[in-house]
Structures are given as structure tokens and as C-alpha cells.
Amino acid sequence: MSRPRTEAEYLARLVPPSVAGIGRRSLLAGAGAGALLGTGLLAGCGSDSDSGSDSKTVSIGSNQSDPKPKEVIAKVMAGFQTASGIEPKVNTVDHNTFQENINNYLQGKPDDVFMWFAGYRMRFFAAKGLAGDLSDVWGKLSGYSDAFKKASTGDDGKQYFVPSSYYPWAVFYRKSVWQQRGYQVPKTLDDLNALGAQMKKDGLTPIAFADKDGWPAMGTFDILNLRINGYQFHVDLMAGKEAWTSDKVKKVFDAWNGLLPLHQADSLGRTWQEAAQSLQQKKSGMYLLGLFVAQQFSNEEQDDLDFFTFPEVDSTIGAKALDAPIDGYMMARKPKSEANAKKLLEYVGSKAAADITVKNDPSTLVANGGADTSGYTALQKKAAELVGSATEIAQFLDRDTRPDFASTVIIPALQQFIKNPKDIDGLLNSIENQKKSIFTS
């Protein structure tokens, strides 16, 4: 449930200085989906276990190298082998190996199935013809909300992704603090502002906030954009199809500017963990972050932790869309055995696979709503209900747009806004000009 490095940072590490001058879109298009998680890198590391076309095997490219996720994936794959008789061959590589072997990696062939992310990353590969159509697999899946299916759908209306796990963003608070003060969950932005003003009077910092690492502020921008302009505008803006200089985007920054006085000061020098400590120590009243914030609280304190979805700004848009980054699986354009690959994808999207994940890693929220989640904590159960009721699920800014745009333009722009929120027009003109350059490269 930990929040990984931003997708921008992750992909940046795939590109060594020797090829840093190549346009990111060109690099990815030339590499192919499999070049990011395929057998080429492993071949470069001395593994050729996937050579040949054994009809009883299927290869999986995995970037889950940490012990617990790796262990859970192994158990899921063991379940698949028992159910299907097909042997899954998992090729696990860590981020450093990705970077160190990038040239061999790009020259290799993709695994049949590879782990990736929903949203723009998935749609980009699908639009380039670098991923296999999984619409027929989706015809056999059950337990997924329409929002999960939408997050797995390419620009052409076909599905290219099978979700496995996720974590939602929401506004977290300590129940004991709110009960003591008599605070009520805000339903509108005006309510939120009024609550923040009361918290200030009560000696609390209304909203814990940190942006030293660059990505947390993206969550604030995302939720305001979703609430003010709706999901489709947000997706189109991230894809470079809408202008950052539009009145719609200005309205987002105007609303954010109004909230800044409620935020913890000096955020650019603070990590998200340090901001979480402010909430943990009952010095702040609220904190907008992902569910991974719970890691900063003891088991006893987690019982005192609760959350609400960010309130509505426009009643015609409501408050049903949210950021809930989704991890899952995709299929190579031309797997060695498409039938085996699709059998695996049908399995990893099943209740059986989700049950194995929940049983072995209770900190994970599984995407399949049919899974046995009786082992979930109260916080996890509520998080699952929140995402299950969402009408749309965004993937977080650095997953919903190009990684180079997120890292080189948006991170410094949002930090500049936090330092000086007065020149919104100048800031948005700068973003738009850089966007045009990057998205046409």
C-alpha cells in the first residue's frame, strides 16, 4: 500500500543520460510495451528461460521485486498453474536493473503478459498498437465496477488492461479530534473553508501538507480539477488535448489559492511522512493523501483514523470521481501463445486470484469486488466502498500524463504556484507553452 516513486521518476530511471536527449514519446514508441517489462532485459542478464514456444508456458514481466509483493505474485501464479496446467514463468527485475540494462532491454522481446498501470500509460501503449486487445477477456470477468472497466479501456473503446490492486486518495482525519471539537464532514467547498477557519480558531493547522518530493501537490490539483471540471476534462487536459490557459484551469488554481491559507506552511521543505506526523500528533485537522498514509500510524492509532472524499464544488458534477491509482496486467501485442496469455489474464482478474492476494497481503486493496475481504481493516473496507461507489477513477496526475511533462513541467510549476500563487496567468502560459513543445515531440 506504500506510495511508490512518481511514475515520472520511475520511467525517468529507465532512460540513461546517453539517451536522455531522445524524445520520451519516440523512445517508448520504439521500445514497445514489452521493452519496458519484457525478456530482453533478462536475456541481457543471462536469462533465456522464455525462449521457444512451449504451449504449456506463459511468461510474465514483473517489476514487483520487493519481498512481500514478489511472494504474493508467486502464490497467485502457483494458483494459476494448479487451475490451468500452464506453467507461468515470472521474470522479475528491479528498477536499477532496468536502468543498467536499458539497451539490451529495448532490443529484447516482450513477455506474453506484463505488469503495468491503468490510465494514460495503458492508453498510450494501446494507441501505438503495442498491447493486445483484452475485450474478450473482460467478457469473462466479473466483480469489477464500471469505473474499473473505464480505467482499463483504450481510446478506441477496447479493453487493454486487467486491474489487480489500487489505493484511493481521500481526506484523512483523527476521529477523536473531530469528536472532541464537534467537527462535521464537509459536503461542499464552502463547508470545507468554514471548517478550516474553525480549526484555525481552535489552534489546529487545518490541512497537513507537504510537497518536498513534488508529487503530493498533484493530488490537490487532481481533485480540484475533477470536482470543478469533471473527469473527462481532467483526462483530456492530462493528454494534452485541452489548454492549460483555459478559464476552466484558471478556476482550479483560483479555488486552490483560496485553500492555501488553510494548508500547513513551508510545505516545500516537508516530506509527506512529516506532514502525516502532524496529523498523527493531532496538530493538524485533515490531510489529503493516499491510503498509504496509514503506514505512519500504529495499529491502535489506525482505529482512530477515518476519511471522507473531497467535497463537491459544483453540484452538477458532484463528488463521485476520485484518484485511485490502479496496478494490473497487460498483454503483449504478439504473445507466443495468445490463448495462454488470455487464460492467465482471466485468472489474475478472478476472485480466486484476489482472494490469494488478500490472504497473503492484507495491506493491499484488491480491484475485484467479489473477493473475500473479511480480513480488511475498517479503514480498508471503507476505502474499498469509496472506490466501488466512484463513477470515474483517475490514475493520479503522473500516471495520467506523459512522464516527462509531469516531471519537468508540472512538478516545478505546482511548486512555483505554492511559493507565489499571485501570478496564475503567467504560470499557466508557461505550462501551456511547454506542453505544446513536449506533446508534439
PyMOL commands that set and color helices and strands:
alter all, ss='L'
color gray80, all
select helices_A, chain A and resi 7-12+17-19+24-31+33-36+39-44+67-84+95-100+102-107+120-127+135-138+146-151+175-181+189-201+216-229+231-238+247-262+267-269+272-280+291-296+299-302+338-348+351-360+378-388+397-400+403-419+424-439
alter helices_A, ss='H'
color red, helices_A
select strands_A, chain A and resi 57-62+87-92+113-117+162-166+169-174+205-208+284-290+305-308+321-323+326-331+365-366+392-394
alter strands_A, ss='S'
color yellow, strands_A
deselect
rebuild
show_as cartoon
